[in-house]
């Protein structure tokens, strides 16, 4: 298993720096997202009845990773809060989020980023990108499972890491991103996965978006040794976040 990747640095807005001005129309908000450089993304989260800021210039979601680090690469702020990122775009009304369609697998691509080893486990960011022409939303935990080169499932589906909090809806503009922290336990330290004949190379992850029926295949660079027993839970996934 390759674990030589490092957390990618993220440029952050200095404390007290002003946010960008408000745009009056939601259509302008999404258009502004489309003007971002390729790969920069745009997403918003709404966790209650009040709209929250749309963040731009992010490389994906930023849930906390191992050792208190944020999944975006920077250290977590005091008390576990994520430090503020780049300048914020205007808010999105809750009604827009409520009316947005759920992102379909056909309009999503996936990638594993920022893998980092920690005491027999590997943490990484499972990033989903909206490649469609319209905004869509994701809320909850993706279903994740190892698959081999033939597409056959290996081991048990990922368990949900509910300790990371209640999932909030994420609105993805075109090219917007959401991500979940994925923990992979290395074989050889779990009962049922100790012998060589109890493992098999996994070449990809089969990721089904929340409330979806189809799946996205996410390649694993270099492959991963997966436990074949469905009784061995090698994967733990957090909620999708912006």
Buried (B, 14 or more C-beta within 10 A) or exposed (E): EEBEBEBBEBEBBEEEEEEBEEBEEBEEBBEBBEEBEEEBBBBBBBEEEEBBBBBBBBBBBBBBBBEEBBBBBBEBBEEEEBBBBBBBBBBBEBEBBEEBEEBBBEBBBBBBBBBBBEEEBBBBBBBBBBBBEEBBBBBBBBBBBBBBEEEEBBBBBBBBBEEBEEBBBBBBBBBBBBBBBBBBBBBBEBEBBEEEEBBBBBBBBBBBBBEBEEBBBBEBEEBBBBBBBEEBBBBBBBBBBB
